[in-house]
Amino acid sequence: MNCDQQPSSRVAQALGIHRSIAACHAYLARNDDVHALTAALMLPCYRTEFDRLSLAMSSAEKTALMSLLPVDGEQRALSLPRA
């Protein structure tokens, strides 16, 4: 495996998880269908996976990820855990 691909892969994976977390929050905010229940069940899984992945990231990867996350309340809610 190419070392250059692994970091960008982790950042891309974290961005995908972030999008899933944002989608869960959107479904929970509407709270009007079965998707809200699914979101409530999946949100802890997504958060755990995001935390696990961010702990495995180098500081350069964390910087890259933070530069790609939206600048709003959601980014602050998903602050990267400190190792």
Secondary structure, 3 states (H helix, E strand, C coil): CCCCHHHHHHHHHHHHHHHHHHHHHHHHHHCCCHHHHHHHHHHHHHHHHHHHHHHHCCHHHHHHHHHHCCCCHHHHHCCCCCC
